[in-house]
Amino acid sequence: MLMIEKAWEGYKKFCVPADAGETQIRETKAAFYSGFITMFEINMKMAEPGFHEMRAMNWLSDLQAEIKRYIKGMQAEKERLEKN
């Protein structure tokens, strides 16, 4: 199995409801792959000759902070929904 396909299958198993329809699965897979494509493009940009190492480190730090903010927001939303 291909690497991204394997990651998709794991994500689908964990995050997509078992009774999801074909459209939901197709659209979720498209969004999943779009995220991979975006991160691949960012990584390729950082790998270009002349891309300064400090700039790459700053990009990675910014990405990590953005991911942490997203996860924190998702956790807060989950807690909010569980209270209701």
C-alpha positions, 0 to 999 in steps of 0.5 A, a space after each residue: 500500500 502507498 504511504 499516503 493511502 495507508 495514512 488515509 486508511 488509518 485516518 478514515 478508520 479513526 475519523 470517518 463514521 462507519 455509516 458515512 455516505 460515498 460523498 462524505 468519504 470522497 470529500 473527506 479523502 480529498 481534504 485529507 490529500 489536500 493537506 498532504 499536498 500542502 505539507 509536501 509543497 512546504 517541505 519541497 520549498 524548504 529543501 530548495 537550494 539557497 533556502 536558509 536553514 533558519 528560515 526553515 526552522 522558523 517555518 517549522 516552528 510556525 507550523 507547529 504553533 498553528 497545529 497546536 492552536 488547531 488541536 487546542 481549539 478542537 479539544 475545546 469544541 469537543 469539551 463544549 459539545 460533551 457538556 451539552 
